[in-house]
């Protein structure tokens, strides 16, 4: 895998052992083109795997980055890849659910890339919607299969945009204002 844009464009990253579904180059390039310049923004990559999404954010100027991964088999590669970043990527090794529940700060952008076999998307998003990790200004992105319809059933979240990449989708979500 390679970084698709920004200051680290073209740099190859390692892929960890075990089950991994690396985000397609085309999808990452397109998503980050939509997000634009991330200079000074905070970014959280949940279900980080190799850390490629966190590295894409760092390459495009994000200044505070956290990568969250629960699989111990991915730890060594994630740390090695994070070391390529021009800014520190804080790696957190815990479940996404635990991280979201105990978040201490909010982010400008939260990217979720759960395994396609993950059965708790709706519950995860419901938890995220009330977490300190997000505010009404946070952009939440989730990469999932085209036929995963749970997103629209989350009470405090709206789909602001949707991008389709083959059999997968990236939904751009926002927290509903409580007015």
C-alpha positions as CSV (number, residue, x, y, z in Angstrom):
1,X,0.0,0.0,0.0
2,X,1.1,3.5,-0.7
3,X,0.1,7.0,0.6
4,X,-1.9,8.7,-2.1
5,X,-1.3,12.4,-1.4
6,X,0.2,15.2,0.6
7,X,3.8,15.4,1.9
8,X,4.2,11.6,2.2
9,X,2.7,10.9,-1.3
10,X,4.0,7.6,-2.8
11,X,5.6,6.3,0.4
12,X,4.9,2.5,0.8
13,X,3.5,1.3,4.2
14,X,3.7,-2.2,5.6
15,X,0.6,-4.4,5.9
16,X,0.1,-6.3,9.2
17,X,-0.6,-10.0,9.4
18,X,-4.0,-11.4,10.0
19,X,-7.3,-10.4,8.6
20,X,-7.1,-6.9,7.0
21,X,-9.1,-5.1,4.3
22,X,-6.8,-2.3,3.2
23,X,-8.7,0.7,2.0
24,X,-8.3,1.0,-1.8
25,X,-5.9,3.7,-3.1
26,X,-8.7,5.2,-5.2
27,X,-11.1,5.4,-2.2
28,X,-8.5,7.0,0.1
29,X,-7.5,9.5,-2.6
30,X,-11.2,10.4,-3.2
31,X,-12.1,10.7,0.4
32,X,-9.2,13.0,1.2
33,X,-9.9,15.1,-1.8
34,X,-13.4,15.7,-0.4
35,X,-12.0,16.5,3.0
36,X,-9.4,18.9,1.5
37,X,-6.6,20.5,3.5
38,X,-6.4,19.2,7.0
39,X,-3.8,21.7,8.3
40,X,-4.3,22.1,12.0
41,X,-7.2,19.7,12.3
42,X,-7.5,16.7,14.7
43,X,-8.1,13.3,13.2
44,X,-9.1,10.0,14.8
45,X,-8.7,6.7,12.8
46,X,-10.7,4.0,14.5
47,X,-10.2,0.3,13.4
48,X,-6.8,1.6,12.2
49,X,-5.2,-1.7,11.0
50,X,-2.0,-0.6,9.2
51,X,-2.5,3.1,10.1
52,X,-2.8,4.1,6.4
53,X,-5.7,6.4,7.0
54,X,-4.0,8.1,9.9
55,X,-0.9,8.5,7.7
56,X,-3.0,10.0,4.9
57,X,-4.3,12.5,7.4
58,X,-0.8,13.3,8.6
59,X,0.4,13.7,5.0
60,X,-2.3,16.3,4.4
61,X,-1.5,18.4,7.5
62,X,-3.6,17.1,10.4
63,X,-1.8,18.2,13.6
64,X,-3.2,15.8,16.2
65,X,-3.9,12.2,15.2
66,X,-4.9,9.1,17.1
67,X,-5.1,5.6,15.6
68,X,-7.1,3.0,17.5
69,X,-6.6,-0.7,16.9
70,X,-7.6,-3.7,19.1
71,X,-5.8,-6.5,17.2
72,X,-2.5,-7.3,18.9
73,X,-1.2,-8.8,15.7
74,X,-1.3,-5.4,14.1
75,X,0.5,-3.5,16.9
76,X,4.1,-3.8,15.6
77,X,3.2,-2.8,12.0
78,X,1.0,0.1,13.1
79,X,3.7,1.5,15.3
80,X,6.3,1.0,12.5
81,X,4.0,2.8,10.0
82,X,3.1,5.6,12.4
83,X,6.8,6.3,12.7
84,X,6.8,7.5,9.1
85,X,4.5,10.4,10.0
86,X,5.9,14.0,10.1
87,X,3.7,14.5,13.2
88,X,3.1,12.1,16.1
89,X,0.4,9.6,15.6
90,X,-0.8,8.5,19.1
91,X,-1.6,4.8,18.8
92,X,-4.2,3.4,21.2
93,X,-4.5,-0.4,21.5
94,X,-8.0,-1.1,22.7
95,X,-11.4,-1.9,21.3
96,X,-13.2,0.8,19.3
97,X,-16.1,0.6,21.8
98,X,-13.9,1.1,24.8
99,X,-12.1,4.0,23.1
100,X,-15.3,5.8,22.2
101,X,-16.8,5.3,25.6
102,X,-13.8,6.7,27.4
103,X,-12.7,9.5,24.9
104,X,-11.3,12.5,26.6
105,X,-11.3,15.0,23.7
106,X,-13.3,15.7,20.5
107,X,-11.9,15.5,17.0
108,X,-12.5,17.5,13.9
109,X,-12.7,14.3,11.9
110,X,-13.4,10.7,13.0
111,X,-12.9,7.9,10.4
112,X,-14.3,4.5,11.2
113,X,-13.3,1.4,9.1
114,X,-14.8,-1.6,10.9
115,X,-14.4,-5.1,9.4
116,X,-17.2,-5.8,7.0
117,X,-18.2,-8.6,9.2
118,X,-18.7,-6.2,12.2
119,X,-22.2,-6.6,13.5
120,X,-22.5,-3.6,15.8
121,X,-22.3,-0.6,13.4
122,X,-25.5,0.9,14.7
123,X,-24.6,0.5,18.3
124,X,-21.1,1.9,17.7
125,X,-22.5,5.0,16.0
126,X,-25.1,5.5,18.7
127,X,-22.3,5.4,21.3
128,X,-20.1,7.7,19.2
129,X,-23.0,10.3,18.8
130,X,-22.9,10.9,22.6
131,X,-19.1,10.5,23.1
132,X,-16.7,13.2,24.0
133,X,-14.8,12.2,20.8
134,X,-17.3,14.2,18.7
135,X,-19.1,17.5,18.7
136,X,-21.8,19.0,16.4
137,X,-18.9,20.2,14.1
138,X,-17.1,16.8,13.8
139,X,-17.1,15.1,10.4
140,X,-17.6,11.4,10.9
141,X,-16.8,9.1,8.0
142,X,-17.5,5.4,8.0
143,X,-16.4,2.8,5.4
144,X,-18.8,-0.1,5.0
145,X,-20.5,-2.5,2.6
146,X,-23.1,-1.1,0.2
147,X,-25.8,-3.2,1.7
148,X,-25.2,-2.1,5.3
149,X,-28.4,0.0,5.9
150,X,-27.9,0.5,9.7
151,X,-26.4,3.9,9.2
152,X,-29.7,5.6,8.5
153,X,-31.3,4.1,11.6
154,X,-29.0,5.9,14.1
155,X,-31.1,8.5,15.9
156,X,-28.6,11.3,16.4
157,X,-26.7,11.0,13.2
158,X,-27.5,12.2,9.6
159,X,-25.8,11.2,6.4
160,X,-24.5,14.4,4.8
161,X,-22.8,12.7,1.8
162,X,-22.2,9.2,0.4
163,X,-19.5,8.1,-1.9
164,X,-19.6,4.6,-3.5
165,X,-16.5,2.6,-4.4
166,X,-17.4,-0.7,-6.0
167,X,-19.0,-2.8,-3.3
168,X,-18.2,-0.4,-0.5
169,X,-19.4,3.0,0.6
170,X,-18.0,5.9,2.6
171,X,-20.7,7.8,4.4
172,X,-20.0,11.3,5.6
173,X,-22.0,11.8,8.8
174,X,-22.8,14.7,11.1
175,X,-24.3,14.8,14.6
176,X,-27.8,16.3,14.6
177,X,-28.1,19.6,16.4
178,X,-30.3,19.4,19.6
179,X,-32.5,22.4,18.7
